[in-house]
Amino acid sequence: MDVAKEKPKLDFLEDIVNKALNSNQPSEYNKAIKTLLETLKQKDKKKFTVDQEIYIKLALSTFYRLLGNFETALSYAEKAIEMIKTKFGPRSVKYVMKVPELLAVYRGLKENVKIRETIVECLSIMDEFGLSETEEYGLMLKELASVYYGEKRFKESLDFYEKAKLISEKFKDETYYKRENYIKVLTNIAMCRRKLNEWNEAIKLMKEAIDLIKVNCKDGNKNPLYGISLYNLASIYSDLKAYQKALPLLEEIVAVQGETLLANDQIVGANKFLSMIKENISNLHPESIQVDHTYRLCNTCKTVVNDMDACTGCFKVYYCNAECQLKDWLNHKPSCSVCMECEKVLDRDSKILRCSACKNAKYCNLTCQLADWKDHKDVCAKSKK
């Protein structure tokens, strides 16, 4: 007798499972659950193999998790993992390869301690089998890094993200999914750098990720990852009070992707953030807007250092040194709160005289305005065109 013919074929189940997963529809998830449960009830009659029963239970865990029923998902995931440990061993490669579903359930239940312990165990097993350079190993490192990030242990998080980057970089050109994973690691590193006040590196990495998304990801600037990356970069600029740099990023998000974004299963209000940035830009005294650190973006070289000096004329821009301030003066002077002729700092509480044509040039009195006209008229003429 051919034993293989007696084993139930589950091709039809795989088709149902894949169809439901690709649909992203709760109704399809429920249909798949119903079929899986009915099939599981017949296991004694049809004599399922252990692998087939594991497949069914992991699939049930996935669908219950996607529906937000994490407790039920956990019960099926744990049963499947125990079956794997019993058949293949508690420190087997099979266990490591199937544990991501259990980790996903733990994530939904916010069981960070269990996530961390499970990943550390899996990394140890993979080291034993010489799998430390595999894509799966990199994904485990990324998962562990995200746990530390959630616990605000940013240095540990950065360390594991950097290790994950070295691995994911090797596979990024193979498929779209792997390229996207590499980009996500880059953005995660950038956000860690932000939390550690390493602003220059954070900006550089986020810009690199954005450029990669434009070239390599589906739909370009309509890709959700592109919107989230723009939002993150705008957040960094907002932290640095560089509101004029944040503004076009948020405007692009709202114009191309809409008023809200979905980031890490949470709704993010891009339009609300944009409104706040516009309000800050229109504020006459941006230095009065409170933030929780003293870092700023140099208006000339665009780098960040601690305790930068603000322009004493307007307090709207910052410079890392006197050289950068002098270099930027001709560009900044028209928007600064100083007289264009005598360069006297204008009293904020007094009425400031402006050029009636361009509205940019400011003067402390009519005498200074007339004296500056020979220099200002060419600039003013250009601004009117």
Beta strands, then each sheet from edge to edge (+ up, - down):
strand 1: 260-263
strand 2: 266-269
strand 3: 295-297
strand 4: 304-306
strand 5: 309-310
strand 6: 318-319
strand 7: 353-354
strand 8: 362-363
sheet 1: 1+ 2-
sheet 2: 3+ 4-
sheet 3: 5+ 6-
sheet 4: 7+ 8-
end
